[in-house]
Amino acid sequence: MAILQTMSDDPNTPNPPESPFDDDLRPHSFDGIQEYDKRLPNWWLFTLYGSIIFSFGYWSLYHHWHIAREPGEAVVAEMQENQLAEAQNSGVITDDQMWSLSKDATTVDEGRTIFSTTCVPCHGDHLQGKIGPTLIKDKWLHGGKPTEIIHTITNGVPPKGMPTWGPVLGRERIMQVAAFILSLNHFREPAAASPPPGPITAAN
């Protein structure tokens, strides 16, 4: 902040007091105008330095160390959680919704844990197949759509030795397992599939 003083060349025009403030004049002069070396107010300096500290902390927290989830990612995750809750409450779910859940890290991690304790003996720890078939492929024996996978897990395939998991796992955990399987099959995801913007309205 600068306070200007005009040095008049007219001897009949009185000049202002040489030092109306305690601040010194800066040595430079432009067109006869000099500036007082006025110190910036504390509130302005606190705002400046506080903004610098805040921006560094924000960058470190969200972008460098990734300690916290970025606000945009948090919104997407919350939408997916609401989507899962809505599907559970409504009793119906769509293929697009399951593809969306397969991109949710929390849902996929839960599904991976359940898969490792119930499905690995037959399908392998990398879904490569053992007693049961591989779960990473283009063509599926009992339908490869997300809702068809849920149906197969829920009802099993007793003639081929796959148990009925519906009464054991329940709907929520079956959806999490299906989301984990789909997360490793994104190469099959239809190009038009996208997270639905609102509540689930149609069943497959």
C-alpha positions in Angstrom: 0.0 0.0 0.0 1.4 3.3 -1.0 0.6 6.9 0.0 1.4 9.3 -2.8 2.9 12.7 -2.4 3.1 15.2 -5.3 6.0 17.5 -5.4 4.8 20.7 -7.0 7.1 22.8 -9.1 4.9 25.9 -8.5 6.5 27.9 -5.7 3.1 29.5 -4.9 1.5 26.0 -4.3 2.2 24.8 -0.8 3.6 21.4 -0.5 2.1 18.9 2.0 4.1 18.3 5.2 7.3 16.5 4.5 6.4 13.6 6.9 2.8 13.4 7.9 3.4 9.8 8.9 6.2 8.0 10.6 7.1 6.1 7.4 10.1 7.0 5.3 9.8 8.1 1.7 11.1 5.6 -0.9 14.2 6.9 -2.8 12.7 6.6 -6.3 10.5 9.3 -7.8 8.3 9.1 -10.9 7.1 12.3 -12.6 7.7 14.1 -9.3 5.7 11.6 -7.3 7.2 9.8 -4.4 5.8 7.0 -2.3 5.8 6.4 1.4 7.4 3.1 2.5 4.2 2.0 4.1 4.1 -1.4 5.7 1.2 -3.7 4.7 -1.4 -4.2 7.4 -1.2 -7.3 9.5 -4.6 -8.7 8.5 -3.5 -8.6 4.8 -0.2 -10.3 5.6 -1.9 -13.0 7.7 -4.4 -13.7 4.9 -1.5 -14.0 2.4 0.7 -16.3 4.5 -2.3 -18.3 5.7 -3.4 -18.9 2.1 0.2 -20.1 1.3 0.2 -22.5 4.2 -3.3 -23.8 3.5 -2.5 -24.4 -0.2 0.7 -26.3 0.7 -1.2 -28.4 3.3 -4.1 -29.1 0.9 -1.7 -30.2 -1.9 0.2 -32.5 0.5 -2.9 -34.0 2.0 -4.9 -34.7 -1.2 -2.4 -34.7 -4.1 1.0 -35.7 -2.9 0.6 -38.1 0.0 -3.0 -39.0 -0.8 -3.8 -39.2 2.9 -7.4 -38.1 2.3 -9.7 -38.7 -0.6 -10.1 -35.8 -3.0 -13.5 -34.1 -2.8 -14.5 -35.2 -6.3 -13.6 -38.8 -5.6 -15.5 -38.6 -2.2 -18.6 -37.5 -4.0 -18.4 -40.3 -6.6 -17.9 -42.9 -3.8 -20.8 -41.5 -1.8 -23.0 -41.8 -4.9 -22.0 -45.4 -5.4 -22.7 -46.2 -1.7 -26.1 -44.7 -2.1 -26.6 -46.6 -5.2 -25.7 -49.9 -3.5 -28.0 -49.1 -0.6 -30.8 -48.2 -3.0 -30.4 -51.5 -4.8 -30.5 -53.4 -1.5 -33.6 -51.7 -0.3 -35.4 -51.9 -3.6 -34.6 -55.5 -4.2 -33.7 -54.9 -7.9 -30.5 -54.0 -9.7 -29.4 -53.4 -13.3 -26.3 -54.4 -15.2 -25.1 -50.8 -15.5 -25.4 -50.4 -11.8 -23.2 -53.4 -11.2 -20.6 -52.2 -13.6 -20.6 -48.9 -11.7 -20.1 -50.8 -8.4 -17.2 -52.7 -9.9 -15.3 -49.4 -9.9 -15.9 -48.7 -6.3 -12.8 -49.6 -4.3 -14.6 -50.3 -1.0 -17.1 -52.6 -2.6 -14.4 -54.4 -4.6 -12.2 -54.9 -1.6 -15.1 -56.3 0.4 -15.9 -58.7 -2.5 -12.2 -59.7 -2.8 -12.2 -60.7 0.9 -15.4 -62.8 0.6 -14.1 -64.4 -2.6 -10.9 -65.4 -1.0 -12.7 -67.3 1.8 -15.5 -68.9 -0.2 -14.6 -69.1 -3.9 -10.8 -69.5 -4.2 -10.8 -73.4 -3.7 -12.9 -73.8 -6.9 -12.0 -70.7 -9.0 -8.5 -69.9 -7.9 -7.0 -66.9 -6.2 -6.7 -65.0 -9.5 -10.0 -66.3 -10.9 -8.0 -68.5 -13.2 -10.1 -71.6 -12.5 -9.4 -74.8 -10.7 -12.3 -77.3 -10.1 -14.6 -74.6 -11.4 -14.1 -72.6 -14.6 -12.1 -69.4 -15.0 -14.0 -66.2 -14.3 -12.1 -64.0 -16.6 -13.3 -64.6 -20.1 -15.6 -63.4 -22.9 -18.1 -66.3 -23.0 -19.6 -67.7 -19.8 -21.3 -71.0 -19.3 -24.3 -69.6 -17.4 -24.3 -66.0 -18.6 -21.7 -63.3 -18.1 -23.9 -60.3 -17.6 -23.6 -58.8 -14.1 -27.2 -59.7 -13.1 -26.6 -63.2 -14.5 -23.5 -63.6 -12.4 -25.5 -62.6 -9.4 -28.1 -65.1 -10.3 -25.5 -67.9 -10.7 -23.9 -67.1 -7.3 -27.2 -66.9 -5.6 -28.8 -70.1 -6.9 -25.6 -72.0 -7.6 -25.3 -74.8 -10.2 -25.9 -78.0 -8.2 -25.6 -80.4 -11.1 -22.0 -79.1 -11.7 -21.1 -79.0 -8.0 -21.5 -75.2 -7.4 -23.3 -74.7 -4.1 -26.2 -72.3 -3.6 -24.7 -69.2 -1.9 -27.8 -67.1 -1.5 -28.8 -68.3 2.0 -25.1 -68.3 3.1 -23.8 -64.9 1.9 -27.0 -62.8 1.5 -27.7 -60.3 -1.2 -25.3 -57.6 -0.1 -22.2 -59.8 0.0 -23.2 -61.6 -3.2 -23.3 -58.2 -4.9 -19.8 -57.4 -3.5 -18.4 -60.7 -4.8 -20.0 -60.0 -8.2 -18.5 -56.5 -8.2 -15.0 -57.9 -7.5 -15.4 -60.4 -10.4 -16.5 -57.7 -12.7 -13.6 -55.4 -11.7 -11.3 -58.0 -13.4 -13.5 -58.2 -16.4 -13.7 -54.5 -17.5 -12.6 -55.5 -21.0 -16.1 -56.9 -21.4 -17.9 -53.8 -20.1 -20.3 -52.3 -22.8 -19.1 -48.9 -23.9 -22.4 -47.3 -23.1 -22.5 -48.5 -19.5 -22.3 -45.6 -17.1 -23.4 -44.9 -13.5 -27.1 -44.2 -13.4 -27.9 -40.7 -12.2 -30.9 -41.6 -10.0 -32.6 -44.4 -8.2 -33.0 -47.9 -9.7 -36.2 -48.1 -11.6 -36.0 -51.3 -13.6 -35.1 -54.9 -12.9 -33.3 -57.2 -15.3 
